[in-house]
Amino acid sequence: MGIVSDVFAGRKYAVLGLARSGLATVECLAASGAQVVAWDSRDEAREAAVDAVQKLSVEMEGDVSLTLADPTEIDLKGFDGVVVSPGVPLNRHPIAMHAKLAGVPVVGDIELFALARPTLPKHRVVGITGTNGKSTTTALVHHIIETAGIPTRMGGNIGLPILGQDPLPDGGVYVLELSSYQIDLTRSLDCDVAVLLNITPDHLDRYNGFEGYVASKARLFEMQAGDHIGVIAAEDEPSRSILSSVRHSRAADDERVMAVKAADIDPSRQAGWPALQGPHNAQNAAVAIAVARALGIDEAAIEKGLQSYASLPHRMQRVRELNGVLYVNDSKATNAASTAPALAAYPPIDGRPRLHWIVGGLAKTDNLDECEPYFGNVAHAYTIGEAGAMFAELLRSHMAVDDSEMLSAAVRRAARVAQPGDVVLLSPACASFDQFRDFEARGDAFVAAVAALE
């Protein structure tokens, strides 16, 4: 049934958006005895919510409250909260002002989890944020905890909604990937271990400049109790600024607010972790090790977890080796900052560049500045999507370029040119929405195109 808590009993909530996390929120609140008003513009989503609540009524042998109504069109006075999806742009959506005028907080499912925590079996929470690397680090921390034999759940911006998962037994650890949007919708999540990986410009359409985006990340530490642990990869100026601020505000020593960096990882040791290659994964691993130690996990279990970790789909995913050529799906790299370490992971061999880089999509910027230091690793670029022509022009003076337009054509052309020992890498440095539903669909298309090669 997922998480049920008497903290919501008798309270009244509106839920806007009934995708996976919204539906899990409705089920949690309804099963907990709250009055729920829910809405989604899609007929099938509203029907799914009604079906879920009817099923709950049967299981619980009692009435469960659900009313279908658009929260932007009803009187919200007296509600305890409006729960919205992280995808709702609060700086533009009418629900923000409508709720403010009614004096009702706008929150997300992570805030409901935070409110329910005192009623759950004793546990700890690790919260992980950053512009790039969140999913890999979250999955890696979760895997190390599992390897150590500790009960754990993974949720937030990855996997199943946290409210839809069964509560952990005593001693368990919840590992949450937290986007800036989710942090914006959270007021009281006190993480036992809070993590910041990095901050580069992203999602600026939702914030009052880059400073607003940085401030959103910093709130994860502001919500923490002073004696809880912070782990910060202080390798960019905004992250270093947050590290300094947190240490100053808590008068904390290095054991409570830890700075880590990729250089902490010995390259010879990293070579034994097949799914964690490249400098970005060195940072992810350094953070995961610090978190595991903060949780009291012994070094043998940490090393075993690092060695046995399997990469997530679409994140430096080794797809296939064919005719001596490795094909790697890094579709999750939706900006230049996240593509740069992927390029860095495959340096030349005997002075010969070996990367065949598929790049392009819906551009977030008009440059690839973060990638430029690693252009020497690229033998040939294949540009695709809306940004294809712009990137082809930008890259042509640095490497051979094929303006392939379509992903499938880029894969076929790269396969014809690549030599044994080379790597064909999809790391687009762009959003996917010009040609694909999302980065997963783009990655799946790459995997299918590679599978079709002979």
N, C-alpha and C positions, 0 to 999 in steps of 0.2 A: 504493500500500500504506500510505502514511502514514509516520510516524516509526518508525524501527527503530534500536536502539542496543545495542551490546554491553555497556553498563553493566548491563543487566538479565540478561545471559546467566548461566545457572546459579542464578539467584535464585528465590525462591518467594514468590508473592503471592496473596492472596485478593481477589476483586473482588465487591463487594456492590452490586447494581443494574445492570441491563443495558440501560438506555435508550441514547441515542446516545453519550454520553460513556463509559458503562460498556462498551459494545460496542467502541468505538474503543480503549479501554484494554486489553481482552482481546486484540484483534488486535495491538496494539503489543507487549505483553509476550510473547505466544506467538511472534510472528515474531522477537523478539529473543532467543529461547532460554530464556525463563523458564518455570518450572512455574507453572501458573495453576489456581486453584480459583475457580469463579465461581458466582454464584447470583442469581436473581431470583424473586419469588413468582409471576410470570406464566409460564405454560407457553410461550407464543409467544416470549418474550424468551430463555428458555433454549435453545429450538430455534434461534433466530437465531444465538446464540453458537456452538452446535455446528456449524451450517452454515458460519459464517464461518471457524472453525478448520479444518474439513475442506477448505475452498477454499484456505486457506493451505498446507495439507499438499501439495496438488496443485501449487500454484505454486512451492513451495520444494523439491519433490521429496524430502520427508523428514518424519519424525514431528514433530508439534507438540503440545505438552502442554496438555490441558484436562481438568479434573475438575469435575463438577457436584456441589456440596455447599454447604450453608448455613454460612457462616463463624461464625455464632453457635452452631453445634452441633458444631463440630469442634475438635480441639486445635490451637491456633495457634502453639504453641512451635516455633521454628525458622523461622517465616515472616519475610520481610523487610519486609512491610507488608500492611495491609488497605486497599484502595482503595475508597472509598465515594463515592456521588453527593453533591453539595452539598445535595441535598434531604433527606438523612438527618439528623434532629435529634440531634446528638451528646449533648445534655444529657438526652435521654430514651431513646435507642435502646440496647438491650442490647449491641450490638457494641462500644460504647465501653469498658465495664467489662471485657468478655470479652477484648478486645485488650490492655487495660492489665494485666490479671492475667497475660497471657502475655508481657508485655514487648515487644509489637509496636506500632509506630506506626500510627495511622489517618491516611491521607493521601488526597489527591484527584489527579485527572489532571494538574492544574497542577504539583504537586510532582514527578510523574514527568517532565513536560516539563523542569522545572528540573534534575533529575538527569541528563537526557539531553543537556543543552545543551553540555557540553564535547566531546561526540562529534559535534556538528553543525557544518556550515560556519560560519565566523565571521559573527556576526550581532549585532543589538541587540534589546532587548525594551522595549516601552513597556507599563506596567501601569496601568490606569485604574480607580479605585474612587470611591465616593460613594453617597449615598442616591438621588439623582435625577440624570438626565442622562448616566449611564454609556454607554448604548447609542449615543445620538446622538454623544457626544464620541468614542467609540471608532471609530464608522463615519466620522466627519469626519476624524479623524487618519489613518485608513487611506486615505481618499480623497485627502487632500493628499499623502501619501507616494506613492501611485500616480501622481498628477498630476505629481509631480516625477521620475517614471521610475525609482523605487527599488523593487526586488522586495519585496513585503510580503504577510503573511498576517494575517487577523483571526480571533480565536477567544476561548476562555474562556466567558463567559456570553452570547456572541453568535455566531451563525453555526454553522459546523461545529466539532466537537471538535478541539482543536489537535493531539492525537496522531494523528488520522485524516487530517491534511493532509500533503502532501509537504513535506519540509524545504526551506527557502529556500536559494538559492545564496549564495556569499560576498557580504557587504555588505547582506543583506536585513534587514528589520525586522518582528518579530512584534508585533502590537498586541493586547493582551489586556484584555477587560473582566472585572473581578474583583469578584464580590460578596463580602460579608463572610464568607459560608459558604466560598467558595473560598479566601479568605485563611486562614481557620481550619484548612484542610486542607493548608496549604503551609508548609514549614519553611525552604526554601533558595532561593526565587525572588529573585534579585538583579536588579532591573529597572535598566536603563541610565537610563530615565526613569520615575519613579513619580509618579502623579497622584492628587490628592484634589480632588473637585469640591465636596462639601458633606456635612454630616451633620445629619440631623433624625431624631427618634425613629421607628424602624421595626424590624420583626422582633424585638421585645423578648421574645417567647416563647422565643427561643433563647439569651438572654443573661441574665447576672446584673445586670439593670438597664441603664439607658442607658449607664452608664460602661463596661460590658462590651462593648457595641456599638461605642463610640468606640475602645476599646482594640484591637478587631479591625481597624478601619480603619488605626490607627496602625502595626500590624505590617508593613504593606506597606513603610514607610520603615525600620523596624527591620531588615528583611532586606537592605537595600541596603548596598553598599560605600560608605564615606564620601565617595569622590570622584565618585559618581554623582549624577544630577540629580533634584531634587524640584520638582514644580510643584503649588502648593496655592492653591485659590481661597478665600482666608481671609475669607469673608463671613459666617460664623457663628462663634459662640464656640468650639465644639469644634474646628473646623478651624483657627482662630487659635491655639488651645492646642497643637495638633499642630505647626503651623508653628514656634512658639516653641521647642517641645521639640526638634524636629529640628535647628533652627539651633544651639541650645545644645549638643546632644550632638556635633555635627560641627564646632563652631566655624566654621560655614560662612558665606560671604558671600552676597549676594543673587543672584549668578550661578549658584550651585550649588543653592540652595533658594529658589525664586522664589515670591513672592506675586502673584497676579493677581486681577482683579475685573472684573465686567461693565462698570463705568464706564470701563475702559481702552478700550472700543470706541466709536468715534465713530458716533453714530446715522446720520449721512449715509452713512458707509461701509457700515454694516450694511444699509441700504436696498437695496444692490446684491447682497445674498445672499438670493435668494427663499425658500430653504428654512430660513433661520436667523433668523426674525423673533421678536421678544419678548425680554424681559430675561434669561430663562433661557438662550436661545440666544446672547445676548451673552456670558454667562459661558462657555458651551460653546466659543464661538469664541475667546475670550480665552485659554482653556486650550490649545486646539488650536494656536493661533498660537505660544504659548510652547513647546509640545512640538516643533513643526516647526522652530523656530529652534534649539532644543537639538540637534536632529538634523542641523543644518547645511543645511536647505532654504532656498533663496533666496526673497526676498519676492515675486517675480513668480509663482513656482509656488504659494506660499501663497495669494495673492489669487485666482489662477485656480481653485484648489481650493475656496475659499470660495464663489466665484460659481457653480461648476458642481455643487456638492453637492446631491443630491436627498434629501429627508427619508426616514427609515425609515418603513415601515408602522406605523400606530398611535401615532406620535409627531409630533403637529402635522402630520399628513398632509393635504394639500389634496386632497379627494376629488372635488369637483365644484362647478361654479358653475351655478346654475339660476335663471332669472328674476332675475338680479342678486344672488342670495344665495349666499354661499360656505359649503360644508359641510366641516368639519374634524374628522378622526378623531384624538383624543388619548387613546385607550383605555388606553395605557400608564400614564397618570396614575392610580396606584392609591392615592394619599394626598393630603391637602390641600396639602402643601408642593409637590408636583409639579403640582397643578392651578393654584395661585396664579399662576405666571408665564404660564400659558396664558390666564388671564383678563386679565392685565396686557397681553398682546400686542394686544388689540383695544379701545383706548380709545374713548370717545364721539367722534362727528363732529358739529361744530357744536352741542355740548352734548347730543346725543341718544344715549343708550345703544343699542348695536346688537348686543349679544350675546344669543343664545338658548342657554342653558347646560343641557345634559343631564347630570345629576349623580345619583349613587347607585349602590348595589350592596351589597356586604358591607362595612360600615363598619369601619375600623380604630380610629376614635375617635368620640366622640359630639359632635364640634364641627367647624367649618370655619374655625377662627380664622385660619389662614394666608391664607385666601381673602378674609377680610372687607375688607381694604383696597381690594379691587377689585370689591366688590359694585356700586359705582356704574357699572361698565362693563356691567352685565347688565340687559337690558330685561325678560327673562322667563326663569324657571328651570322645568325639566321634571324632576321627580324620579322615579327608577326604583328597582326592586329592594327588597331587605329594608330598606335605610336610607331609602327614599323618604318614608314618612310622617314620620319624625323630622326629615329635612332640610327637608321642606316646611314643617313648623312652625317650624323655625329660621330659614328664609329669608323667610317671608311678610311680616314687618314691613319688609323691605328691598327687595322687588321682587315683581312678579307671579309667581305660582307655579301650576303645573299638576302635580298628583300623578298622573303618567301611568302609573306602575307598570311598563309594558313599554317596552322600547327602541323597538320599531317604532312604537308609538303616540306616543311622544315625538317621533320624527322627523316623523311625519305632522302632528302638532299644531303643531310649530315651523314647518313649511313653510307652513301656512295663515296664520300670524301674521306671519312675517318679511317685511320690506320690502326692496327693492333697496338694496344697500350693507350689509345685515346679515350676521351670521355665525352659523351653527348649529354649535355646538361640543360634541362629546362629550368631556368631560374629567371622569370620574366621581368622582375623589377617593376611590375605594373599590376593594377587590378585586372580582373578577368571579364568585367561586365560588357565589354564591347562584343565578345564572341561567345562567352560562356555564362552559365547561371551563377557560378562561383568558382573559387580556386580549386575545389574538389573536382568539379566537372572538367575543368581544364586539365588537371592532373590525370584524371581517368582517361581523357582523350589521348594524352601522351602515352600512357601505359598501353592503350589499345593500338596506337600507331606503331609502337615498338614491337608489340606482340605480332603484328602483321608482317614484320620484316622477315625475310628469308635469307 
